[in-house]
């Protein structure tokens, strides 16, 4: 597809990856009205059905009303879903069907810059959608100032992690239908078992350990929940931030290397 690049991948990176980010943004802005409807309505539906509906029977969890307990999880889920699916289905279509990657690499931009630009755009989209959900729950009085403002930059970091994870899946996917495995084996379990709708503490200790070691979403939920309800556990917060930082760095590099191997032949 693209001629082999002999120089090390890290030597081909510059600030030009923002050109790819800008290209994806320009495409998104052409249909932004349609794209903003789902992330605005989805949290309202979850809050009505689970928070206010099921919440009548649940009362409180960890000293919080149930609707307040799940609100931070909805923000984190919005970031995960938007970033992940942008850099799986979206990137795969641009790479395979639209041949956008080939066209961009024909310019002075390198393949590494294309991949980084895609992941940064995925993180930006995650931050945007997470911000929309945050605005909804804040308008309903389910989050507390001022710490919730830190959710926005944190959403970009978690979105970058989600985008890097997605790009690793894209590098491994032979066809677009292969993303069904990633959805049901990665996204769905995280959606259900990350302290989103019930606390992790009710799971067996061994399962809790596995979840916290393997899954990124529970750490995002922990950080978001502490910031949104103004209940800070410094040791737990530092542990989750550290996990996300290390995982983002590792997956970011793996995504670039894996995508190079997939595309360069």
Beta strands, then each sheet from edge to edge (+ up, - down):
strand 1: 60-61
strand 2: 64-65
sheet 1: 1+ 2-
end
